[in-house]
Amino acid sequence: MFTINARVSPARSRVFWRRAAPEGGEIVDYTAPVLYTVKEACAVLRVSNWKLYQLIRSQQLASVRIGKRRLVPRDAVDALIARLRGEEPW
């Protein structure tokens, strides 16, 4: 069973997740943003801004607007990758 502890870094205002592996294994620290900016989503998917907005317009990739910012949920990125790999139907 995994133990998950979360803490917020005041310098970056991001949540850092710490997962302790079972049987005294290695501890892994990583940041886990819930929403990616357009730039971050492009980096994760390794596509251009134009291609990302094309995926959003064609409704292949879900996004949300908060104020003037367009943000892409991490789950939407994971779902797109799963669909492209053929693991999930459209």
N, C-alpha and C positions, 0 to 999 in steps of 0.2 A: 504494500500500500504506500502511496506517495503522500508526503506531507507538503503542503503548499503554504508558504508564508509570503505575504505581500507587504511592501513598504513603499512609501512615496519619497522620491528624492527631491528635496527642496530646490536644488540647483536647476534641475531639468524639468521638474513637475511632471515626471512620468512614473508609472508604476513599475517597480522592479519585482519580478517573480523569482522566488527561490524554491527549487524543487529538490528535496532530499530523496535520493534513490534508496530502494529497499536494501536490506542486508548490509547497511553501512557503506554503500557504494559512493560514487563521486557526486558532489553537489553541483548542480548546474544553475547559473544565474543568467537571466536574459530579460530583455525588456519585452513587454507584451502590449503594444498599443491596440486598442479596440478599433480605432479608425485611422486609416492612412490618409495623408495628404495626397494630392495628385502626384506630386514629385516622388513621394515614398512608394505609392502604388506602381508608378512607372518603373522604379528601381526594382521592386519585388518581382514584377512580371517581365522586366527587361524589355519594355516596349517604349515607344515615343509618346509624348503628350497627345499627339494627333490620334494615334492608335487607341490610347486609353479613352479619349473622348468619343471615338467611334464605337468602342465597345459599350460605353454608357448610353449613347444615342440609340444603338440597336437593341438595347435592353438585355445584353448578354452579361453586363456587369452592373450590379446595383450600386447606387450612390445616394448620399444624403447631402442636403444643403443646410449649413448652419450659418446664418447671416449671409455673407457673400462668398463664404468658403464652400467648396465642393470637397466632400470627404468620402472615402471608400471604405466600407466595413471590411475587417479582416475576414469575416465569414464569407463575404461575397467573393473575395479573391480566392479563397480556398474552394468555394463552390465552382467558380469558373475553371480552375485548374482541374478539378475532379471531372467536370463535364468534358473538357478538352481531352482528358485521358481516357474518356469512355466509361468512367466508373458510375456516372449518374446520368439519367435521361434528361433531356432538355425540358 
